[in-house]
Amino acid sequence: MGTADGGLAGGGAEALRGTFSSHTLHAAFASGLNTATVVAGVTGTLAGALILVLVRAPRPRRPSPLDSPIREERVPAPRP
């Protein structure tokens, strides 16, 4: 862990204020927030696309002439 990591992990946020300038702390916070937002957006977009691909309802198949056999009509035989 670096100096800033150890300070924050140990609950020493006040010590960081004395070590780093206010501008540096705000810039680091904004950068981390921007990164988290972009990662969340990309993850959500990819998850949405994956859902559309994997959970799409199957399209109804058009019946083919080869699917069902042709039914022949029964014609009674002539009586002698």
Buried (B, 14 or more C-beta within 10 A) or exposed (E): EEEBEEBBEEEBEEBBEEEBEEEEBEEEEEEEEEEEEEEEEEEEEEEEEEEEEEEEEEEEEEEEEEEEEEEEEEEEEEEE
